[in-house]
Amino acid sequence: MRTTLPIDDDVLDKAKAVATKHQTPFRRVVNEALRIGLQAIENPPPNRPYHSHPYKMGLKAGRNPDNIQELLAQIEGEDQR
């Protein structure tokens, strides 16, 4: 079926480049790209949850987590205040 469709210049350039690189007709490249794109829209990949693993870093010797002001002063230095 023949139809007229406005295509953005960057998309047109990319499709022409792919057709030239693979020595494939432009029409075939556009049709395959549309099939793949429409399939991705209809059946998006499932969202997989992100998992991170905790790592115990601990405190350096001489650091006391009970007094946060003192701890920050030791880490940042008194000049940071």
C-alpha positions in Angstrom: 0.0 0.0 0.0 1.3 3.4 -0.8 0.9 6.3 1.6 2.4 9.7 2.2 4.0 10.3 5.5 6.1 13.3 6.8 9.4 12.0 8.3 11.7 14.1 10.3 15.0 14.9 8.6 17.2 13.1 11.2 15.1 9.9 11.0 15.2 10.0 7.2 19.0 10.4 7.2 19.4 7.5 9.7 17.1 5.2 7.6 19.0 6.0 4.4 22.3 5.4 6.1 21.2 2.0 7.5 19.8 1.1 4.0 23.1 2.0 2.4 25.2 0.3 5.1 23.3 -3.0 4.8 22.7 -2.7 1.1 19.0 -3.0 1.7 16.1 -1.2 0.0 15.0 2.0 1.9 11.5 0.7 1.9 12.5 -2.5 3.7 14.5 -0.6 6.3 11.5 1.7 7.1 9.0 -1.2 7.3 11.2 -3.2 9.6 11.9 -0.2 11.8 8.2 0.4 12.1 7.4 -3.2 12.9 10.1 -3.3 15.6 8.9 0.1 17.0 5.2 -0.9 17.0 6.0 -4.2 18.7 8.0 -2.4 21.4 5.1 0.0 22.0 2.5 -2.8 22.2 4.6 -5.1 24.4 7.0 -3.0 26.4 9.7 -5.0 28.4 8.7 -5.6 32.0 10.1 -3.3 34.6 12.7 -5.1 36.7 13.2 -3.8 40.2 16.7 -2.5 40.9 18.5 -4.3 43.7 21.5 -3.0 45.6 23.6 -4.8 48.1 24.5 -3.1 51.4 28.2 -2.8 52.3 29.2 -2.3 55.9 31.8 0.5 55.8 32.1 1.1 59.5 33.8 4.1 61.2 37.5 4.8 61.3 39.2 4.4 64.7 38.7 7.4 66.9 35.3 8.4 65.4 32.3 8.4 67.7 28.8 8.2 66.1 27.1 9.2 69.4 28.0 12.9 68.9 27.1 13.9 65.4 28.5 17.5 65.7 31.8 16.2 66.8 31.9 13.6 64.1 31.1 16.2 61.4 33.8 18.5 62.8 36.3 15.7 62.6 35.3 14.7 59.1 34.8 18.1 57.6 37.2 20.1 59.7 36.4 23.1 61.8 37.0 25.4 58.8 33.9 24.1 57.1 31.5 25.7 59.6 
